[in-house]
Amino acid sequence: MKLHPKLALGLAVLAMALLPAMAGAVSYQPEYHPEHPPHPTTAPKGHAYGYWCKGESKKHVKGVKGTAFSRCVQAHKRAANQPSLTARQACKGTSKKHTAHGDKGTAFSRCVKSVAQQRKEEAAVVTGSAVV
């Protein structure tokens, strides 16, 4: 056998040996689209006002009526049942004092922000269902 055919045969064998290794290096990952996301991305339907108050403390403080969580839930209930109230009026019972725990804002500012978000999502649901 001459040198040229031996070289071609050697390269062909080498290419056949490397082909499966190269194919394994590039793995195919199909896209995964579950039917239901693991966590709700929008607010729950109905009267689940606690959804908006997830970060509030449920610990009782001596001399203060209710917990921060319960006051937040009450504010969201007021906001949902009385649309004429502003977010500030609905959250009037929450504290305006900064805590030393490093929380962002005050309980009042977090309440106002979450009531505004609640109303925004409720409006989106109403307009979204009217289109359907």
C-alpha positions in Angstrom: 0.0 0.0 0.0 1.2 3.4 -0.8 1.5 6.3 1.7 -1.4 8.3 0.4 -4.1 5.6 0.8 -2.7 4.8 4.3 -2.9 8.4 5.4 -6.5 8.7 4.1 -7.5 5.4 5.8 -5.9 6.6 9.1 -7.7 10.0 9.0 -11.0 8.2 8.3 -10.6 5.9 11.3 -9.6 8.8 13.5 -12.6 10.8 12.3 -14.9 7.9 13.1 -13.5 7.6 16.6 -13.8 11.3 17.3 -17.3 11.7 15.9 -19.2 10.2 18.9 -17.1 12.0 21.4 -17.8 15.4 19.7 -21.5 14.6 19.4 -21.6 13.9 23.2 -19.9 17.2 24.0 -22.9 19.1 22.5 -25.9 17.9 24.5 -29.4 18.6 23.4 -31.6 20.1 26.1 -35.2 20.3 25.2 -37.1 23.4 26.4 -39.2 22.7 29.5 -42.6 24.4 29.7 -44.6 23.1 32.6 -48.4 23.4 32.4 -48.5 25.2 35.7 -45.7 27.3 37.2 -44.5 26.2 40.6 -45.5 29.5 42.3 -48.3 31.9 41.4 -47.0 34.8 39.4 -50.1 36.9 39.9 -52.3 37.5 42.9 -54.6 34.8 44.0 -58.3 35.2 43.3 -60.8 35.9 46.0 -60.1 37.4 49.4 -56.5 36.3 50.0 -55.3 39.6 51.4 -52.4 37.9 53.2 -50.7 37.4 49.8 -49.8 41.1 49.8 -48.5 41.1 53.4 -46.0 38.1 53.1 -43.1 40.1 54.5 -44.8 41.5 57.6 -44.2 40.1 61.1 -46.7 37.9 62.8 -45.2 38.5 66.2 -47.3 40.3 68.9 -45.8 43.4 70.4 -46.9 44.3 73.9 -49.2 47.4 74.0 -50.0 47.3 70.3 -53.3 45.9 69.0 -52.8 43.1 66.5 -49.7 42.1 64.6 -48.0 43.9 61.7 -49.4 41.2 59.4 -53.0 41.5 60.7 -52.9 45.3 60.3 -51.6 45.0 56.8 -54.4 42.4 55.9 -57.0 44.8 57.4 -55.6 47.7 55.2 -55.9 45.5 52.1 -59.4 44.5 53.0 -60.4 48.1 53.5 -58.8 49.0 50.1 -60.6 46.2 48.3 -64.0 47.0 49.8 -63.8 50.8 49.6 -62.3 51.7 46.2 -62.9 55.4 46.9 -60.1 55.3 49.6 -56.6 56.1 48.5 -53.8 53.7 49.4 -52.6 56.2 52.1 -56.1 56.3 53.7 -56.4 52.5 53.6 -53.1 52.1 55.4 -53.7 54.8 58.0 -53.4 52.4 61.0 -49.8 51.1 60.2 -46.7 52.4 61.8 -44.6 55.2 60.2 -41.5 54.5 62.3 -38.4 53.0 60.8 -37.2 49.7 62.3 -33.6 48.9 63.1 -33.9 45.5 61.4 -32.8 46.8 58.0 -36.3 46.6 56.4 -36.8 48.8 53.4 -39.1 51.7 54.3 -41.7 51.8 57.0 -44.7 49.5 57.6 -46.8 52.4 56.2 -44.8 52.8 53.0 -44.7 49.1 52.4 -48.5 49.0 52.9 -49.1 51.9 50.5 -46.9 50.3 47.9 -48.6 46.9 48.2 -52.1 48.4 48.1 -51.2 50.2 44.9 -49.9 47.0 43.4 -53.1 45.2 44.5 -55.2 47.7 42.8 -53.1 47.7 39.7 -53.4 43.9 39.4 -57.1 43.9 40.1 -57.6 46.5 37.3 -55.5 44.3 35.0 -57.7 41.3 35.8 -60.9 43.3 35.2 -59.8 44.7 31.8 -58.2 41.4 30.8 -61.5 39.5 31.5 -63.6 42.0 29.6 -61.5 41.4 26.4 -62.1 37.7 26.5 
